[in-house]
Amino acid sequence: MSRHSTGLGGPPPPYEAGSEPADRHPVSRRPAYQSLRHGHRRFGVRATAVAVGGFLLYVLLSSFAPGLLNTSLSGHLTIGLALGLGQFALMGLIVWRYLVHMRTQVDPVVRGLRGLVRLHESAARERAAFEARTAPREEEFRPW
């Protein structure tokens, strides 16, 4: 048994017609796509920093300034309880800003890039159909 028949070593298998190349569409090299990725990443870093900063501030205050957090604001409402409830408001604010960011900054660019990809795909299909029509045909032989 040779090493080629077992698939261990030897040359790589030939290219199969059904597999797609890794970089079908050069969309990822377009400036609109690069600015989209940069803006989305920048927003994500900022939103994460605000969320983690708010949670970390609450934990640090509860660990190192318990007297401050036990200060009563009105009745049974303390500063610590107000800050704890404020974290829900902070997360709601971050989610709202994320939705606004996606709707105003990301979605229009994605729609444009998606249309570009569809245009490239339809052009490739038309080109393949044209090549199939104009390719020289070999004579077919039928079995008996």
C-alpha positions as CSV (number, residue, x, y, z in Angstrom):
1,M,0.0,0.0,0.0
2,S,1.5,3.3,-1.0
3,R,1.4,6.5,0.9
4,H,-0.5,8.2,-1.9
5,S,-3.4,5.7,-1.7
6,T,-3.7,6.2,2.0
7,G,-3.8,10.0,1.9
8,L,-0.8,10.2,4.2
9,G,1.7,12.5,2.6
10,G,2.3,13.1,-1.1
11,P,0.9,15.9,-3.2
12,P,-2.3,17.6,-2.2
13,P,-5.6,16.5,-3.8
14,P,-6.5,18.2,-7.0
15,Y,-8.8,21.2,-7.0
16,E,-12.5,20.2,-6.9
17,A,-15.0,22.0,-9.1
18,G,-17.5,22.3,-6.2
19,S,-15.3,24.1,-3.7
20,E,-15.2,27.8,-3.7
21,P,-12.0,29.9,-3.5
22,A,-11.4,31.6,-0.2
23,D,-11.6,35.2,-1.5
24,R,-14.5,35.1,-3.9
25,H,-15.4,38.8,-3.6
26,P,-12.8,41.5,-3.2
27,V,-15.3,43.4,-0.9
28,S,-13.1,43.1,2.1
29,R,-10.5,45.3,0.4
30,R,-12.9,48.1,-0.3
31,P,-12.5,51.3,1.7
32,A,-16.2,51.3,2.7
33,Y,-15.8,47.8,4.2
34,Q,-12.6,48.8,6.0
35,S,-14.2,52.0,7.5
36,L,-17.2,49.9,8.5
37,R,-15.0,47.4,10.4
38,H,-13.0,50.2,12.0
39,G,-16.1,52.2,13.1
40,H,-17.8,49.1,14.4
41,R,-14.7,48.0,16.3
42,R,-14.3,51.4,17.8
43,F,-17.9,51.5,19.0
44,G,-17.6,48.1,20.5
45,V,-14.4,49.0,22.4
46,R,-16.0,52.1,23.8
47,A,-19.3,50.4,24.8
48,T,-17.4,47.6,26.4
49,A,-15.1,50.0,28.3
50,V,-18.2,52.0,29.6
51,A,-20.0,48.8,30.7
52,V,-17.0,47.2,32.4
53,G,-16.0,50.5,33.9
54,G,-19.4,51.0,35.5
55,F,-19.4,47.5,36.9
56,L,-15.9,47.8,38.1
57,L,-16.6,51.1,39.8
58,Y,-19.5,49.6,41.6
59,V,-17.5,46.6,42.8
60,L,-14.5,48.7,43.9
61,L,-16.7,51.2,45.7
62,S,-18.5,48.3,47.5
63,S,-15.2,46.8,48.5
64,F,-13.2,49.9,49.5
65,A,-15.9,52.5,50.5
66,P,-18.8,50.6,52.1
67,G,-19.6,53.6,54.3
68,L,-20.2,55.7,51.3
69,L,-22.5,53.2,49.7
70,N,-24.4,52.8,52.9
71,T,-25.2,56.5,53.0
72,S,-29.0,57.0,52.9
73,L,-30.4,59.1,50.1
74,S,-34.1,58.9,51.2
75,G,-35.7,56.4,53.4
76,H,-34.3,52.9,52.6
77,L,-32.7,54.0,49.4
78,T,-28.9,54.1,49.7
79,I,-26.2,55.3,47.3
80,G,-25.1,51.6,46.8
81,L,-28.7,50.5,45.9
82,A,-29.0,53.5,43.6
83,L,-25.7,52.7,41.9
84,G,-26.7,49.0,41.6
85,L,-30.0,50.0,39.9
86,G,-28.1,52.5,37.8
87,Q,-26.3,49.6,36.2
88,F,-29.5,48.5,34.6
89,A,-30.0,52.0,33.2
90,L,-26.4,52.0,32.0
91,M,-26.9,48.7,30.2
92,G,-30.1,50.0,28.7
93,L,-28.3,53.1,27.5
94,I,-25.5,51.0,25.9
95,V,-28.0,48.8,24.1
96,W,-30.0,51.8,22.9
97,R,-26.8,53.4,21.6
98,Y,-25.8,50.1,19.9
99,L,-29.1,50.0,18.1
100,V,-28.8,53.6,17.0
101,H,-25.2,53.0,15.8
102,M,-26.2,49.9,13.8
103,R,-29.2,51.7,12.2
104,T,-27.4,54.9,11.3
105,Q,-23.8,53.8,10.7
106,V,-23.6,50.1,9.8
107,D,-26.8,49.1,8.1
108,P,-26.6,51.6,5.1
109,V,-23.0,50.5,4.4
110,V,-23.9,46.9,4.7
111,R,-26.8,47.3,2.3
112,G,-24.5,48.9,-0.3
113,L,-21.9,46.2,0.1
114,R,-24.5,43.5,-0.1
115,G,-25.8,45.0,-3.4
116,L,-22.2,45.0,-4.7
117,V,-21.7,41.4,-3.8
118,R,-25.0,40.4,-5.5
119,L,-24.0,42.4,-8.6
120,H,-20.7,40.5,-8.7
121,E,-22.5,37.2,-8.3
122,S,-25.0,37.8,-11.0
123,A,-22.2,39.0,-13.4
124,A,-20.2,35.8,-12.6
125,R,-23.4,33.7,-13.3
126,E,-24.0,35.4,-16.6
127,R,-20.3,35.0,-17.6
128,A,-20.4,31.3,-16.7
129,A,-23.7,30.9,-18.7
130,F,-22.1,32.7,-21.7
131,E,-19.0,30.5,-21.5
132,A,-21.1,27.4,-21.4
133,R,-23.1,28.5,-24.5
134,T,-20.0,29.4,-26.5
135,A,-17.7,26.6,-25.5
136,P,-17.0,24.1,-28.2
137,R,-19.1,21.0,-27.8
138,E,-17.6,17.6,-28.0
139,E,-19.5,14.9,-29.8
140,E,-21.5,12.7,-27.5
141,F,-21.7,9.0,-27.9
142,R,-24.7,7.1,-26.6
143,P,-24.4,3.6,-25.2
144,W,-26.3,0.9,-27.0
